[in-house]
Amino acid sequence: MTLDLIDLEQERAYPPRQSDFTKPFWDNLTRGIFTTTRCDSCNRPSFPPKPICPHCWTDQVSWIELEGAGTLYSKTTVHAGPAAFVRDLPYSVGIIDLDEGLRIAARIIGDVNIGDRVELVVLSYIDGPLYAAKRYTVRLTSSA
């Protein structure tokens, strides 16, 4: 599934660290695809992407695509933050239980309550992407 893109005409407040290993994650996110790694031995995914499985410690991992839908588990609103994030105050961050079984942290966009269905979106900044979550949108499909 391709995630919705939200264009922002500004640079990221605090660009994330990127490495040769995480480059596929950021490249895919730029294209609206949310990915992570899954262990080839125990078949368990982990996020953020890791070169070594945190469950069985093998270095045999593969990249997988995630749907990016889940349920908001927890949320807080930040009213006073570091200088880099002052332009965004107040903002909400939450913990999301993805349908694939992973629990991730993300910026929350809009009015979303604990227990609500959410979907990930790509925030497309001038200097690269980030991801966030918003209330889940039901997409109607037409039958031909």
C-alpha positions in Angstrom: 0.0 0.0 0.0 1.3 3.5 -0.8 0.9 6.0 2.0 -0.6 9.4 1.5 1.9 12.2 1.0 1.6 15.6 2.8 3.9 18.2 1.2 5.5 20.6 3.6 7.4 23.6 2.2 10.0 23.6 5.0 13.0 21.6 6.3 12.7 19.0 9.0 13.2 20.5 12.5 15.6 17.7 13.4 16.6 15.4 10.5 17.0 11.7 11.6 20.2 9.9 11.5 20.7 7.8 8.4 23.1 5.1 7.7 24.0 2.8 4.8 21.8 0.1 6.5 18.7 2.4 6.9 19.0 4.0 3.5 16.4 1.6 2.0 13.9 2.7 4.7 14.3 6.4 3.8 14.3 5.7 0.1 11.1 3.7 0.3 9.5 6.3 2.6 10.2 9.0 0.0 8.1 6.9 -2.4 5.3 6.4 0.1 6.2 2.9 1.1 6.7 2.0 4.8 9.2 -0.7 5.3 11.2 -2.5 8.1 13.2 -5.6 8.6 12.1 -9.1 9.4 14.3 -11.9 10.6 14.8 -14.7 8.1 15.3 -17.2 11.0 12.5 -16.5 13.5 10.3 -14.6 11.0 9.6 -11.7 13.5 9.6 -8.1 12.3 11.3 -5.3 14.2 11.1 -1.5 14.0 13.1 0.6 13.5 14.8 -1.5 10.9 17.8 -3.4 12.4 20.7 -5.3 10.8 20.5 -7.9 13.7 17.3 -9.5 14.9 16.6 -8.4 18.5 14.8 -11.7 19.2 17.2 -14.4 18.1 20.3 -12.3 17.3 20.9 -13.5 13.8 22.1 -11.1 11.2 20.0 -12.7 8.5 17.2 -10.1 7.9 15.1 -9.1 4.9 13.2 -5.9 4.1 9.4 -6.1 4.1 6.6 -3.7 3.3 4.1 -2.8 6.0 0.5 -1.6 5.4 0.9 1.3 7.8 -2.5 0.9 9.6 -3.1 0.3 13.2 -4.6 1.5 16.5 -3.5 4.4 18.7 -2.4 2.9 21.9 -1.2 6.0 23.8 -0.8 9.7 23.1 0.6 12.9 24.7 0.6 16.5 23.6 3.9 18.4 23.9 3.4 22.1 24.9 7.1 22.9 25.7 9.8 21.4 23.6 13.4 21.7 22.5 14.3 24.8 20.5 14.3 22.9 17.2 10.6 22.0 17.6 9.3 25.4 18.8 7.7 26.2 15.4 5.5 23.0 15.8 4.2 23.6 19.3 1.9 22.2 20.5 2.2 18.8 18.8 1.1 15.3 19.7 3.1 12.1 19.6 1.7 8.6 20.1 2.4 5.0 20.3 0.7 2.9 17.5 0.0 -0.8 17.4 0.4 -1.6 13.8 -1.8 -4.4 12.3 1.4 -6.4 11.6 2.1 -6.6 15.4 4.7 -3.9 15.8 4.4 -1.0 18.2 5.9 2.3 16.9 6.1 5.9 17.9 4.9 8.7 15.5 3.8 12.3 15.4 0.0 12.5 15.5 -1.8 14.7 13.0 -5.3 16.0 13.7 -7.9 14.9 16.3 -7.2 11.3 17.1 -8.1 9.5 20.4 -6.7 6.5 22.1 -8.3 3.4 20.6 -9.0 5.1 17.2 -7.8 3.5 14.0 -4.9 5.4 12.4 -2.9 5.2 9.2 0.7 6.3 8.6 1.3 9.2 6.2 4.5 10.6 4.7 5.5 14.1 5.6 7.4 15.3 2.5 9.8 18.0 3.7 12.2 19.9 1.4 15.2 18.0 2.8 13.6 14.5 3.0 10.7 12.5 4.5 9.4 11.7 7.9 6.3 9.7 8.8 3.3 10.6 11.0 -0.1 9.1 11.8 -3.6 10.5 11.2 -7.2 9.2 11.7 -7.8 6.2 9.4 -9.6 7.0 6.2 -12.0 4.5 4.7 -11.3 4.1 1.0 -14.2 3.1 -1.1 -13.4 0.9 -4.1 -15.6 0.8 -7.2 -16.4 -2.5 -8.8 -16.2 -2.7 -12.5 
